[in-house]
Amino acid sequence: MGLTGCGKLGKGFLIVINIIFFLLGLGLLIGGILMKVNVSAINDEVKPALNGISVSSFKLGDLVDNLSILFIVMGAFVLLVAGLGLFGACCEVKCMLAAYAILVLLLFIIKVTAVALWFTMKGEVEDTVKDSLLKSLKENYKTDLINGSNVVSNAWNYMFMSVDCCGVNSSRDFLGFSWTHSLSSIPRTCCKNVDSATYLKPTCTPGYNEKGCYDTIKDDITTYGNVFAGVGITILFIELLAVVFAIMICCQTGKEGAI
């Protein structure tokens, strides 16, 4: 049984839309990899400072790290599903289209969960994380060394250098702050353009990083998160149409299209 007008329209739609899905999946995969590599707040040296903060029972450092991994997995999954739908539509293979419809529904559920997780995390960051980070800094920051006995204090220093920030709100967080210091009340790791090999220089030239780590990290993560959320919401509507057309082609293909 050949395809009718609606079936042919659905076939054309699936071919075009799965080419777009393939490109979007590639974008999610590459974006997730870039987030994993470029967001300095999720490296192993910095994560101990963030893991002292909980967001919906998750440790903040692990949550941010897992979000980048989630985007990578989603991107790879979209690539595979798009290839399945593209081949099934072009060749009118009934079993492949049925599998495609099931996988797209599963992907739909995963994306709704991911988008909801992102907006939930974003709201809680605005409400609670800043205060929790400031409390962690005051309770755990002991010295501006990266090889001290307190791993959380070490992690804060790594964060200051890798993210180019200082304190939670700004470098003024350290004014009147009781911690072990040798040259200044502001940590040497807050100096501009320093790393683990150069932060112990005797003078802080050309000065200190003034921006707080909270705003720096939030801006960094929000940029990636908003892009992924926007892409995900757009795809959700298209996926519903893709499922409808895949089922329509399956019904019109009948036994002749089964393999």
C-alpha positions in Angstrom: 0.0 0.0 0.0 1.5 3.3 -1.1 1.5 6.5 0.9 -1.4 8.9 0.5 -1.0 12.7 0.4 -0.8 13.0 4.2 1.7 10.1 4.3 3.9 11.7 1.7 3.7 15.0 3.6 4.7 13.2 6.8 7.6 11.4 5.0 8.9 14.8 3.7 8.5 16.3 7.2 10.4 13.5 8.9 13.3 13.7 6.4 13.7 17.4 6.8 13.1 17.5 10.5 15.5 14.6 11.2 18.2 16.4 9.2 17.6 19.4 11.6 17.6 17.0 14.6 20.9 15.6 13.5 22.4 19.1 13.4 20.8 20.1 16.7 22.1 16.9 18.3 25.5 17.7 17.1 25.2 21.1 18.6 24.2 19.7 22.0 27.0 17.2 21.9 29.6 19.9 21.0 28.1 22.4 23.5 28.1 19.9 26.3 31.8 19.1 25.6 32.6 22.8 25.6 30.8 23.3 28.9 32.7 20.4 30.4 36.0 21.8 29.2 35.5 25.6 29.5 33.5 26.0 32.7 36.3 26.3 35.2 34.0 25.8 38.2 33.6 22.1 37.5 37.3 21.0 37.6 38.4 18.6 40.3 40.4 21.2 42.2 37.4 23.6 42.5 34.5 21.1 43.1 35.3 20.6 46.8 34.3 24.2 47.5 31.0 23.9 45.6 30.2 20.4 46.9 29.6 22.0 50.4 26.4 23.5 48.9 23.3 21.4 48.3 20.7 22.1 45.7 17.6 19.9 45.9 19.7 17.3 47.8 22.4 17.4 45.1 25.9 18.7 45.7 26.3 21.8 43.6 29.7 20.9 42.1 28.5 17.4 41.1 25.2 18.9 39.8 27.0 21.3 37.5 29.3 18.6 36.3 26.4 16.2 35.7 24.5 18.8 33.7 27.4 19.0 31.1 27.5 15.2 31.0 23.7 15.1 30.5 23.9 17.5 27.5 26.7 15.3 26.0 24.6 12.1 26.4 21.5 13.9 25.0 23.4 15.1 22.0 24.7 11.6 21.2 21.2 10.2 21.7 19.6 12.7 19.4 22.2 11.9 16.7 21.3 8.2 16.8 17.6 8.8 16.9 17.7 11.3 14.0 19.7 8.8 11.9 17.1 6.1 12.7 14.2 8.4 11.7 15.9 9.6 8.6 16.6 6.1 7.3 13.2 4.8 8.3 11.4 7.6 6.5 13.4 7.5 3.4 13.1 3.7 3.0 9.6 3.5 4.6 10.8 0.8 7.0 7.9 0.2 9.4 9.8 -1.4 12.3 12.4 1.4 12.2 9.7 4.1 12.3 8.0 2.4 15.2 11.2 2.2 17.1 11.8 5.9 16.2 8.5 7.0 17.5 9.1 5.2 20.9 12.6 6.7 21.2 11.4 10.2 20.4 8.7 9.9 23.1 11.5 8.8 25.5 13.6 11.7 24.4 10.7 14.0 25.0 10.4 12.9 28.6 14.1 13.2 29.2 14.2 16.8 27.8 11.2 17.9 29.9 13.0 16.5 32.9 16.3 18.3 32.0 14.6 21.6 31.3 12.6 21.4 34.6 15.9 20.5 36.4 17.6 23.5 34.9 15.0 26.0 35.9 14.6 24.5 39.3 18.4 24.8 39.9 18.4 28.3 38.6 15.7 29.4 41.0 17.4 27.8 44.0 20.7 29.4 43.0 19.1 32.8 43.1 17.5 32.1 46.5 20.0 30.1 48.6 23.4 29.3 47.0 25.0 32.8 47.5 24.4 32.7 51.2 25.6 29.1 51.5 28.8 29.9 49.6 29.5 32.9 51.8 29.0 30.7 54.9 31.3 28.0 53.5 34.0 30.6 52.7 33.9 32.1 56.2 33.9 28.7 57.9 36.4 26.8 55.8 38.8 29.4 54.3 42.0 29.2 56.3 45.0 30.2 54.1 45.7 31.5 50.6 47.8 28.4 49.8 46.7 25.6 47.5 48.5 22.8 49.4 47.1 23.5 52.9 45.5 20.9 55.2 41.9 22.1 54.5 40.8 20.8 51.0 37.9 23.2 50.9 40.2 26.2 51.5 42.5 24.8 48.8 39.5 24.6 46.4 38.5 28.2 47.0 42.1 29.3 46.1 42.0 27.2 42.9 38.6 28.8 42.1 39.9 32.3 42.5 42.7 31.6 40.1 40.9 29.5 37.5 37.7 31.6 37.3 39.4 35.0 37.9 37.2 36.0 40.8 37.6 36.8 44.5 35.3 36.0 47.4 31.6 35.3 46.9 30.3 38.9 46.3 33.7 40.6 45.7 37.2 40.9 47.2 35.6 43.0 50.0 34.3 39.8 51.5 37.8 39.4 53.1 37.8 42.8 54.8 37.7 42.1 58.5 37.8 38.4 57.8 39.8 36.4 60.3 42.1 34.0 58.4 45.8 33.3 58.3 47.4 35.8 55.9 50.9 37.1 55.4 50.9 40.1 53.1 47.3 41.3 52.7 43.8 40.6 54.1 42.9 39.7 50.4 44.3 36.3 49.3 47.2 36.2 46.9 45.2 33.8 44.8 42.9 36.8 44.0 45.7 38.6 42.2 45.0 39.1 38.5 46.8 36.8 36.0 48.2 34.3 38.5 48.2 30.5 38.5 49.4 27.8 40.8 53.0 28.5 39.7 53.0 32.3 40.2 50.5 33.2 42.9 53.2 33.4 45.6 54.8 36.5 44.1 55.7 39.2 46.7 53.5 41.9 45.2 50.0 41.8 43.6 50.5 43.5 40.3 48.4 44.7 38.4 45.9 44.3 41.3 43.1 42.0 42.5 40.2 40.5 40.8 37.2 42.5 42.0 34.3 40.4 40.7 32.8 37.8 43.1 32.9 34.1 42.2 29.1 33.8 42.6 28.3 36.2 39.7 31.2 34.9 37.6 30.2 31.3 37.9 26.5 32.0 37.6 27.0 34.0 34.4 29.2 31.3 32.9 26.7 28.5 33.6 23.6 30.5 32.8 24.9 31.3 29.3 25.2 27.6 28.5 22.0 26.7 30.3 19.8 29.2 28.6 21.0 28.1 25.2 20.4 24.5 26.0 16.9 25.2 27.5 15.9 27.3 24.5 17.0 24.6 22.0 15.3 21.9 24.1 11.9 23.7 24.4 11.9 24.3 20.6 12.6 20.7 19.9 9.8 19.5 22.2 7.1 20.9 19.9 8.7 19.4 16.8 9.1 16.0 18.4 5.4 15.7 19.0 4.7 16.2 15.3 7.5 13.8 14.4 5.8 11.0 16.5 2.4 11.7 14.8 3.9 11.5 11.3 5.9 8.4 12.1 2.8 6.6 13.3 0.9 7.8 10.2 3.5 6.4 7.9 3.6 3.1 9.8 -0.2 2.8 9.4 -0.1 3.6 5.7 2.9 1.4 5.0 1.2 -1.7 6.3 2.6 -5.2 6.0 4.4 -4.4 2.7 6.7 -1.9 4.5 7.6 -4.3 7.4 11.0 -5.8 7.6 
